[in-house]
């Protein structure tokens, strides 16, 4: 307790520290006045410290009292040993503690022993000015062996017999927990009922929140249910909240009710609803490039052979040969089969190659259409972003929007560019899935939230994992003394199978064999690529026909003009020759 240690006392502390160190236990001897400083340095670690205090006088007790007013008494575990004269005031206080001089809490874990006593007790406080005590063991004879007493569990004896009163908050539109005419329904309803029995509490008031809640970057205040819990307007927020670091700084999370993958949900594509590029996806780009280059090379080769043999103008021959090759690709014959053997070999080879290529393309196209996956258009977030044809939605005031908006990675910034404006985002999961079924959007959510919807989604949906796994739990006030008790009972609910049974009841998927999809008529959207190609081909043919007619008419006019000039020139020559003869 103080800095004035005798040589024997210093030797004792040194030997004790050495013994603990040899057993792999990290320890240090400090002055009681530095306790607050040491505890603050360990509050973010994974392990709870164990504090051992020796008290020799009421003065030291009062010093400890002034220090514990500012200490988190529920954070460390405590061992307080009282020593000195057995009739001294400090030992009389140890045997009959009064008030709450150590500022104990509802969930403080403290054991103590008095000088000259063989009993070991634990102390805690249910009321502000009273110390509860219970004997938990005793020393046997002079061997210093301890015989521990049979007692109730820690989380059972701390519950006050007069009961507790909890103010709860529920989320409007939640599929986990809702209230109708004062009765609770949903997954959390039986959990709340069982928890109230175990912890002996009643519900004092119910507050309905419009949203989960987000943090205002200017005022640093939280809205929605998280704001209600943070401002201590409610004790327990009953909803499935994603556990994020930002939220854990203002509220406590209970033991997770479930862990699920984060997914992107979108409407399941129809197998007949092809995208425009589906007809080009049969072959990869290199194959199409090789086919086009081969056709152009064939046209050039035919033009060179004919130009060398006939001497016609090259441009017209190029056009004619191109139309001939294009006609072969469209399964058409030639208007006149060439007489030269070299040209015949080229045309026959082209006929065979195009026929084989057409058969390969037709077979591949049919296989591509019938075998291609229709349940998922994307497998990764990168594929979704690269596609760029879908908008992204999240629930307003949810953790997902804040997470994507605050992320610094390039991928998350590209995702942020695809998110709808805040005024168009859904306020709950029902509105989100309505948008998924009616618009070209994807919904970013946890698969546990999807499970609560069961068969209420108005369309078939597909999804893909993002690679992120998230735990879901209820929330309580920050550093609430009741959080360990709720977590204890939640762990018991899990170990005895209660949570698993409830998940099977509320989250089980319907058997796909029991669902026979009704017959639906084929819609225009399912065949519009084929119709548009047909209409586009007819329009192109008409345009080419008009251009060809204009070209032929101009060509005939030029020929007639040339013939008239030639005839006129011949007449002039004959007239001059006849005049010369005369």
Secondary structure, DSSP 8 states (H G I E B T S, - for coil): --S---HHHHHHHHHHHHHHHHTT-------GGGHHHHHHHHTTSSS--EEEEEE-SHHHHHHHHHHHTTS-TTTSEEEEEE-S-TTSHHHHHHHS--TTTT---TT-EEEEE-TT--EEEEEE-SSTT--EEEEEEEEETTTTEEEE-----HHHHTS-TT-EEEEEEEETT-SS-EEETTEEESHHHHHHHHHHHHHTEEEEEEEEESS---B-TTT--B-HHHHHHHTTS-SEEEEEEE--HHHHTTEEE-S-SEEEEEEEEEE---TT---GGGGTTTS-HHHHHHHHHHHHHHHHHHHHHHHHHH---HHHHHHHHHHHHHHHHTT---SS--SSHHHHHHHHHHHHHHHHHHHHHHHHHHHHHHHS-SS-S-SSHHHHHHH--SEEE--TTSHHHHHHHH--SHHHHHHHHHB--GGGS-SSHHHHHHHHHHSSEEEEEEHHHHHHHTT-SSS-EEEEEEEEEEEEEEEEETT-TTHHHHHHHHHHHHHTTHHHHHHHHHH----GGG---------GGGTHHHHHHHHHHHHHHHHHHHHHHHHHHHHHHHHHHHHHHHHHHHHHHHHHHHHHH-
